[in-house]
Amino acid sequence: MEAIGRAVQTNSAFRAIVRPLANTWVNLSGYRRLGLRYDDLIAEESPIAQEAISRLSRQEIDGRNIRHRHAFQLSLAHQEYPRAKWTKAEDDYAYLRPLIEEVRLEFAERDAFNSMTTVKK
């Protein structure tokens, strides 16, 4: 999966083909119509996600909670925001995924150290 990501980032012709498809996919997914960001869709049930969320700034946590609450209310009413209030592409940045990757590496390192055994010679 990482190889595909690198290919898209480095190959401008491939990127020119894939980017419009990706933008169409994002628009069809509908989360921006509810005022959400992509990282707002990440489930909080895993210990890694919970730890990453706890490392967010107070401002990011409050914004995430407000976006979730508004999206839930809109969903219950079977409505969406007017086009002017949709999340813009430049506002839809990864605020949680870098922390999740950091926590995942820390958990993997902790597991590696916890599973170490000593061998007597």
Residue pairs with C-beta under 8 A, 6 or more apart in sequence:
7 14
8 14
8 15
8 18
9 15
23 89
26 32
26 38
26 89
26 92
30 80
31 37
31 38
31 40
31 41
31 71
31 87
32 86
32 87
32 88
32 92
33 80
33 81
33 86
34 70
34 71
34 74
34 75
34 80
34 81
35 67
35 70
35 71
35 74
35 81
35 85
35 86
35 87
36 67
36 68
36 71
36 87
37 67
37 87
37 91
37 92
37 93
37 95
38 92
38 94
39 94
39 95
39 96
39 97
40 64
40 67
40 68
40 71
42 49
42 96
42 97
42 100
43 49
44 50
44 53
47 107
48 100
48 103
48 104
48 107
49 96
49 100
51 103
51 107
52 96
52 99
52 100
52 102
52 103
53 61
53 64
53 96
53 99
55 99
55 103
56 64
56 95
56 96
56 99
60 95
74 80
74 81
